[in-house]
Amino acid sequence: MSIEIRPVGVSCQLQCTYCYEEGMREEQRSHRYDHDAVLASIKKLGPKDHFSLFGGEALLLPLHHLEELLSISHARSGRSSVQTNGALITDKHIELFIKYNTHVGISLDGPDELNDSRWAGTLEATRKQTARTLHAIDTLL
């Protein structure tokens, strides 16, 4: 079993019309990463409990905070995991994923127009985010 840790709450750079967290985003318009609260939550887990970084979009975290959380997970269980829309993945993220044996789950509806409901404000911006995600998947593979 994996326990979800949501370091950035339900914050996300996309505005997918179908997202099950959209209602929560209406209630929680802004979210600030609370480093101490996240670490306190992890300390409450059992020694064998695995956690996964989730969101909103977990990769909105600054890289040094992301590395700290992946490192903690890896130290606990020899692995880490993150669920992402993939559009923010950089080579630096991939280095961390390799270093901390990270399982990366990517939310994607399909290429181009099949993914247009994963809205980024305009069709052009949406397609650009989709292209970034597809590039990230190719790079991860």
C-alpha positions as semicolon CSV with decimal commas, in nm:
position;residue;x (nm);y (nm);z (nm)
1;M;0,000;0,000;0,000
2;S;0,120;0,351;-0,077
3;I;0,011;0,655;0,121
4;E;-0,034;0,982;-0,069
5;I;0,161;1,284;0,048
6;R;0,038;1,607;-0,114
7;P;0,315;1,859;-0,054
8;V;0,152;2,130;-0,267
9;G;-0,206;2,040;-0,180
10;V;-0,421;2,037;-0,493
11;S;-0,223;2,313;-0,669
12;C;-0,155;2,245;-1,036
13;Q;-0,034;2,444;-1,336
14;L;-0,309;2,291;-1,551
15;Q;-0,685;2,338;-1,530
16;C;-0,821;2,006;-1,652
17;T;-1,197;2,030;-1,678
18;Y;-1,246;1,671;-1,564
19;C;-1,008;1,678;-1,267
20;Y;-1,164;1,530;-0,956
21;E;-0,975;1,785;-0,747
22;E;-1,122;2,088;-0,923
23;G;-1,388;2,134;-0,655
24;M;-1,119;2,137;-0,388
25;R;-0,921;2,395;-0,589
26;E;-1,221;2,627;-0,573
27;E;-1,203;2,608;-0,194
28;Q;-0,824;2,620;-0,174
29;R;-0,721;2,893;-0,421
30;S;-0,362;2,910;-0,301
31;H;-0,138;2,669;-0,118
32;R;0,201;2,718;0,035
33;Y;0,435;2,425;0,088
34;D;0,453;2,363;0,462
35;H;0,783;2,182;0,501
36;D;0,742;2,110;0,873
37;A;0,385;1,979;0,834
38;V;0,486;1,743;0,552
39;L;0,780;1,606;0,749
40;A;0,558;1,566;1,058
41;S;0,306;1,369;0,849
42;I;0,579;1,139;0,720
43;K;0,707;1,079;1,075
44;K;0,359;0,955;1,172
45;L;0,381;0,674;0,916
46;G;0,478;0,326;1,019
47;P;0,837;0,219;0,951
48;K;0,734;0,000;0,656
49;D;0,475;0,242;0,510
50;H;0,560;0,362;0,161
51;F;0,444;0,706;0,053
52;S;0,396;0,858;-0,289
53;L;0,415;1,226;-0,379
54;F;0,088;1,334;-0,529
55;G;-0,104;1,653;-0,590
56;G;-0,233;1,863;-0,765
57;E;0,108;1,863;-0,927
58;A;0,385;1,742;-0,699
59;L;0,657;1,873;-0,931
60;L;0,559;2,229;-0,847
61;L;0,787;2,175;-0,546
62;P;1,128;2,340;-0,570
63;L;1,384;2,079;-0,671
64;H;1,566;2,077;-0,335
65;H;1,241;2,003;-0,149
66;L;1,150;1,733;-0,398
67;E;1,490;1,573;-0,352
68;E;1,452;1,578;0,025
69;L;1,117;1,396;0,008
70;L;1,238;1,142;-0,249
71;S;1,545;1,083;-0,032
72;I;1,333;1,022;0,278
73;S;1,112;0,777;0,090
74;H;1,414;0,596;-0,053
75;A;1,578;0,570;0,290
76;R;1,258;0,417;0,430
77;S;1,187;0,162;0,158
78;G;1,458;0,165;-0,108
79;R;1,227;0,337;-0,354
80;S;1,017;0,646;-0,406
81;S;0,724;0,742;-0,624
82;V;0,558;1,047;-0,771
83;Q;0,240;1,106;-0,970
84;T;0,265;1,392;-1,219
85;N;0,114;1,532;-1,536
86;G;0,471;1,516;-1,670
87;A;0,484;1,863;-1,825
88;L;0,733;1,998;-1,569
89;I;0,983;1,711;-1,584
90;T;1,337;1,827;-1,658
91;D;1,669;1,647;-1,684
92;K;1,733;1,743;-1,320
93;H;1,410;1,566;-1,218
94;I;1,513;1,258;-1,411
95;E;1,851;1,255;-1,234
96;L;1,665;1,254;-0,901
97;F;1,426;0,982;-1,019
98;I;1,720;0,759;-1,107
99;K;1,909;0,840;-0,787
100;Y;1,610;0,760;-0,562
101;N;1,467;0,464;-0,758
102;T;1,152;0,663;-0,829
103;H;0,843;0,514;-0,989
104;V;0,695;0,792;-1,203
105;G;0,323;0,778;-1,282
106;I;0,220;1,016;-1,558
107;S;-0,137;1,129;-1,609
108;L;-0,205;1,167;-1,980
109;D;-0,515;1,122;-2,195
110;G;-0,335;1,071;-2,525
111;P;-0,152;1,270;-2,791
112;D;-0,256;1,608;-2,930
113;E;-0,632;1,654;-2,952
114;L;-0,701;1,351;-2,733
115;N;-0,530;1,540;-2,453
116;D;-0,692;1,881;-2,514
117;S;-0,923;1,853;-2,212
118;R;-0,608;1,872;-2,000
119;W;-0,642;2,248;-2,031
120;A;-0,357;2,497;-1,991
121;G;-0,553;2,816;-2,070
122;T;-0,532;2,814;-2,450
123;L;-0,519;2,543;-2,713
124;E;-0,162;2,642;-2,803
125;A;-0,048;2,627;-2,439
126;T;-0,232;2,297;-2,388
127;R;-0,062;2,140;-2,689
128;K;0,274;2,272;-2,570
129;Q;0,221;2,109;-2,228
130;T;0,121;1,783;-2,399
131;A;0,435;1,794;-2,616
132;R;0,647;1,850;-2,304
133;T;0,483;1,551;-2,134
134;L;0,535;1,327;-2,437
135;H;0,898;1,439;-2,457
136;A;0,941;1,363;-2,085
137;I;0,799;1,012;-2,135
138;D;1,042;0,948;-2,423
139;T;1,331;1,077;-2,212
140;L;1,228;0,867;-1,911
141;L;1,214;0,558;-2,127
